[in-house]
Amino acid sequence: MGKFSTKKGKDGQHYFNLLASNGQVILTSEGYTSTAGMNNGIESVKKNAPEDGHYDRENSKNGKFYFNLKATNGQVIGKSQMYESVASRDNGIESVKKNAPDAPIVEEE
C-alpha cells in the first residue's frame, strides 16, 4: 500500500510526496503555506487520482517523460518524476491511480 509522506521544507513551506508500496516517489506536490492547505492538496489528489482525464502526459525537452495530475479546476496538484519511456510514465500514472485514493498520511521528520 502506498502512503503520503509529508514534511515542512527549509523554506517554511509544507510538501507531500505520494510513495508507492516499494517506497518510490510517484507524485510530488508544490509548496503550501499551511498544513491545512497541504492536507486539502492531498484530499484533492485522492479525489482526482482515479480519473484518467486529470492526467497531462508530457514530454520534456531532454527526451524524458512525465505527467501532471490536475484538479477539476485545471490546477496542477502533483507532478511526477522523470521517466525514461512512455511505458514507464504510464505505469507511474497507474500507480498513482491505485495508491492515492486510500493512502494514509505519514509525517516525516
Secondary structure as UniProt FT lines:
FT   STRAND          3..8
FT   TURN            10..11
FT   STRAND          14..19
FT   TURN            21..22
FT   STRAND          25..28
FT   HELIX           35..48
FT   TURN            49..50
FT   HELIX           52..54
FT   STRAND          55..59
FT   TURN            61..62
FT   STRAND          65..70
FT   TURN            72..73
FT   STRAND          76..79
FT   HELIX           86..99
FT   TURN            100..102
FT   STRAND          105..107
//
